[in-house]
Amino acid sequence: MHIAHSKPGSGRRRGADRGDARRWALEPHASTAAGLRGQVRALATHWALSEELSERLVLVVNALFSNVVAHARTRCRVLVRHSGEIVRVLVTDRSIAAPAVQESQMAADRARGLRLVAAFSRRWGWSAHTAGKSGKTVWATLDETPYEVVEVVEG
């Protein structure tokens, strides 16, 4: 497994309020997900995030990366930035396909991606690249607001 990343706090800063950031450049392999989850957990510990926010952060990063593996199938960049009470996640890939929440995702154990992102993020969205670059960035914003997880049962 090859994961290229920057060290916590070594990302470019545009001001003191930007906080720490960590970046990874990843190939779209499912086997990479476990290592990424472990590194995100370590980063959350480094930032002294609450256990609840840490778990949501790991779930959101994993869901967004898993979507790249399953759908975009391109090399991607993952950025996790901590600034004050906010954590931002940005996942950039080279696919032009818009992310979409599929109704059938609820039935499939492994394909809940964007539903998890929507459930555990304060906000999420995506933007297409412009100026001749192909691809998109899917982003999510998380904070310390407590979330109540409600089990969804079909049928």
LINBELBEL-V318952 format. One record per pair of residues at least 4 apart in sequence whose C-alpha atoms are under 8 Angstrom apart, sorted by sequence separation. I is the first residue (numbers start at 0). J is the second residue. D is the distance in whole Angstrom. If there is no record, write none. Layout:
((I;J;D) (I;J;D))
This chain:
((5;9;6) (6;10;8) (13;17;7) (27;31;8) (28;32;8) (30;34;8) (31;35;6) (32;36;6) (33;37;6) (34;38;6) (35;39;6) (36;40;6) (37;41;6) (38;42;6) (39;43;6) (40;44;6) (41;45;6) (42;46;6) (43;47;6) (44;48;6) (48;52;6) (49;53;6) (50;54;6) (51;55;6) (52;56;6) (53;57;6) (54;58;6) (55;59;6) (56;60;6) (57;61;6) (58;62;6) (59;63;6) (60;64;6) (61;65;6) (62;66;6) (63;67;7) (64;68;6) (65;69;6) (66;70;6) (67;71;5) (68;72;5) (81;85;6) (82;86;6) (100;104;7) (101;105;8) (103;107;7) (104;108;8) (107;111;7) (111;115;6) (112;116;6) (113;117;6) (114;118;6) (115;119;6) (116;120;6) (117;121;8) (128;132;6) (129;133;7) (5;10;7) (12;17;6) (26;31;8) (43;48;5) (48;53;6) (66;71;7) (67;72;6) (68;73;7) (81;86;5) (105;110;7) (117;122;7) (128;133;6) (12;18;8) (25;31;8) (67;73;7) (80;86;6) (81;87;7) (104;110;5) (105;111;6) (117;123;7) (127;133;8) (128;134;6) (79;86;7) (80;87;5) (104;111;5) (116;123;7) (127;134;6) (128;135;5) (67;75;7) (79;87;6) (80;88;7) (104;112;8) (127;135;4) (128;136;7) (10;19;7) (44;53;8) (78;87;8) (79;88;5) (126;135;6) (127;136;7) (8;18;7) (9;19;7) (10;20;5) (43;53;6) (78;88;6) (79;89;7) (104;114;8) (125;135;7) (126;136;5) (8;19;4) (9;20;7) (10;21;6) (77;88;7) (78;89;5) (125;136;5) (126;137;7) (7;19;6) (8;20;6) (9;21;7) (10;22;8) (77;89;6) (78;90;6) (100;112;8) (125;137;4) (7;20;6) (8;21;7) (40;53;7) (64;77;8) (76;89;8) (77;90;5) (100;113;6) (124;137;6) (125;138;6) (7;21;5) (40;54;8) (76;90;6) (77;91;7) (99;113;7) (100;114;7) (123;137;8) (124;138;6) (6;21;6) (75;90;7) (76;91;5) (123;138;5) (124;139;7) (5;21;6) (6;22;8) (75;91;5) (76;92;7) (123;139;4) (4;21;7) (5;22;5) (39;56;8) (40;57;6) (75;92;4) (122;139;6) (123;140;6) (4;22;5) (5;23;7) (39;57;6) (74;92;6) (75;93;7) (121;139;7) (122;140;5) (3;22;8) (4;23;4) (73;92;6) (74;93;7) (120;139;6) (121;140;6) (122;141;7) (3;23;5) (4;24;6) (73;93;6) (120;140;6) (121;141;5) (2;23;6) (3;24;5) (36;57;6) (39;60;8) (71;92;7) (73;94;7) (120;141;5) (121;142;7) (2;24;6) (3;25;7) (71;93;7) (72;94;8) (119;141;7) (120;142;8) (2;25;6) (71;94;5) (116;139;7) (1;25;7) (36;60;8) (1;26;8) (36;61;7) (67;92;7) (71;96;7) (35;61;8) (64;90;7) (63;90;7) (98;125;8) (119;146;7) (60;88;7) (2;31;8) (32;61;7) (0;30;7) (1;31;8) (97;127;8) (0;31;6) (32;64;7) (95;127;7) (2;35;8) (32;65;7) (7;42;7) (46;81;8) (29;65;7) (95;133;6) (96;134;8) (97;135;8) (29;68;6) (94;133;7) (95;134;5) (98;137;8) (27;67;6) (28;68;6) (93;133;6) (94;134;4) (95;135;6) (27;68;5) (93;134;4) (94;135;7) (92;134;6) (93;135;6) (91;134;7) (92;135;6) (91;135;6) (92;136;7) (27;72;6) (91;136;4) (27;73;6) (66;112;6) (90;136;5) (91;137;6) (26;73;7) (27;74;6) (65;112;7) (89;136;6) (90;137;5) (106;153;8) (26;74;5) (27;75;7) (89;137;6) (90;138;6) (25;74;6) (26;75;6) (62;111;8) (63;112;7) (89;138;4) (24;74;7) (25;75;5) (62;112;5) (63;113;7) (88;138;5) (89;139;7) (24;75;6) (25;76;6) (62;113;7) (87;138;7) (88;139;5) (24;76;5) (25;77;8) (87;139;6) (88;140;6) (23;76;6) (24;77;7) (62;115;7) (63;116;8) (87;140;5) (22;76;7) (23;77;5) (62;116;7) (86;140;6) (87;141;6) (22;77;6) (23;78;7) (85;140;7) (86;141;5) (22;78;5) (59;115;7) (85;141;6) (86;142;6) (21;78;6) (22;79;7) (58;115;7) (59;116;5) (85;142;5) (20;78;7) (21;79;5) (58;116;8) (84;142;6) (85;143;8) (20;79;6) (21;80;6) (84;143;7) (20;80;4) (59;119;7) (19;80;6) (20;81;6) (59;120;8) (18;80;7) (19;81;5) (17;80;8) (18;81;5) (19;82;7) (17;81;7) (18;82;4) (55;119;6) (17;82;5) (18;83;7) (55;120;8) (16;82;6) (16;83;7) (63;137;8) (59;139;8) (56;141;7) (52;141;8) (52;142;7) (52;143;6) (51;143;8) (49;143;7) (51;145;8))
